[in-house]
């Protein structure tokens, strides 16, 4: 697997979770505005509250599953990054791909130039991750 694709899996799953969370918030909002007088409905009349509640339950279940998957992805990425021989490179990768920090924030916190962080240092770190992934694939 390509190192950048491997590392970006966390951010991709995180963004997916944010979209699911937005769906949940929207459904809760809709549920609160639906006029429900509590009276039974005649056959053939749709139960809008019930339909929304059912959809909400499904999406909340999906959300829980996504959170679990995010944690698995995080652990897998961290385990690979911990094998990067240069801890400074590893720190850049953790901050960027797990902490989801900007290059500016990373360079400021690590007291290095942004161009060095996103250039040479990052490139070497990606190369180290690729080597680890290639070795791991050979072991399988």
C-alpha positions in Angstrom: 0.0 0.0 0.0 1.2 3.5 -0.7 2.4 5.3 2.4 0.4 8.5 1.9 -2.8 6.5 1.2 -2.1 4.4 4.4 -1.6 7.5 6.5 -4.5 9.5 5.1 -7.0 6.7 6.1 -7.4 8.3 9.5 -8.3 11.7 8.2 -10.6 10.2 5.6 -12.5 8.2 8.3 -12.6 11.2 10.5 -14.2 13.3 7.8 -16.7 10.5 7.2 -17.6 10.5 10.9 -18.1 14.3 10.8 -20.5 13.9 7.9 -22.4 11.2 9.8 -22.5 13.3 12.9 -24.0 16.2 10.9 -26.7 13.8 9.6 -27.5 12.8 13.2 -27.8 16.5 14.3 -30.0 17.2 11.3 -32.3 14.3 12.0 -32.6 15.2 15.7 -33.5 18.7 14.7 -36.1 17.5 12.3 -37.5 15.1 14.9 -37.9 18.0 17.3 -39.9 20.1 14.8 -42.2 17.4 13.6 -45.8 17.9 14.8 -46.6 14.9 16.8 -49.9 15.1 18.6 -49.7 11.6 20.0 -52.9 10.6 18.3 -53.0 7.2 16.5 -52.9 7.4 12.7 -55.3 5.7 10.3 -54.0 2.9 8.0 -52.0 4.2 5.1 -51.0 7.4 7.0 -47.2 7.6 7.4 -45.7 7.8 10.8 -43.2 10.5 10.1 -41.8 10.5 13.7 -41.4 6.8 13.6 -39.6 6.9 10.2 -37.2 9.6 11.3 -36.5 7.8 14.6 -35.8 4.6 12.8 -33.4 6.3 10.4 -31.8 8.1 13.3 -31.2 4.7 15.1 -29.6 3.3 12.0 -27.3 6.2 11.5 -26.3 6.3 15.2 -25.5 2.6 14.9 -23.4 3.4 11.8 -21.7 6.3 13.7 -20.7 4.0 16.6 -19.2 1.5 14.2 -17.3 4.3 12.4 -15.8 5.4 15.8 -14.6 1.9 16.5 -13.1 1.7 13.0 -11.4 5.1 13.5 -9.7 3.8 16.6 -8.5 0.6 14.8 -7.1 2.7 11.9 -5.4 5.1 14.4 -3.8 2.2 16.2 -2.6 0.6 13.0 -1.1 3.9 11.8 0.6 4.7 15.2 2.1 1.2 15.3 3.7 1.8 11.9 4.9 5.3 12.8 6.4 4.0 16.0 8.7 1.8 13.9 10.1 4.9 12.0 13.7 5.0 13.1 13.9 8.8 13.4 11.7 9.9 16.2 11.6 13.5 14.9 10.2 12.2 11.6 7.7 10.1 13.6 6.6 13.1 15.5 5.9 15.0 12.3 3.8 12.1 11.0 1.8 11.8 14.2 1.1 15.5 14.3 0.1 15.6 10.7 -1.8 12.4 10.1 -3.2 11.7 13.6 -3.3 15.1 15.1 -4.5 16.5 11.8 -2.3 19.6 12.4 -1.5 22.1 9.7 2.1 22.4 8.4 2.3 25.9 10.0 1.3 24.5 13.4 3.7 21.6 13.1 6.6 23.8 12.2 5.9 26.3 14.9 5.5 23.7 17.6 8.7 21.8 16.5 10.7 25.0 15.9 11.5 24.3 12.3 10.7 26.0 9.0 7.4 25.1 7.4 9.2 24.3 4.1 11.6 21.9 5.9 8.7 20.2 7.7 6.5 19.7 4.6 9.5 19.0 2.4 12.6 17.1 3.3 11.6 15.9 6.7 8.1 14.8 5.6 9.5 13.1 2.4 12.1 11.1 4.5 9.4 10.1 6.9 7.1 9.0 4.1 10.0 7.0 2.7 10.5 5.3 6.1 6.8 4.4 6.4 6.8 3.0 2.8 9.8 0.8 3.7 7.9 -0.5 6.8 4.8 -1.1 4.8 6.7 -2.9 2.1 8.4 -5.1 4.7 5.1 -5.8 6.3 3.6 -6.8 3.0 6.4 -9.2 2.4 5.9 -10.9 5.8 2.3 -11.7 4.9 
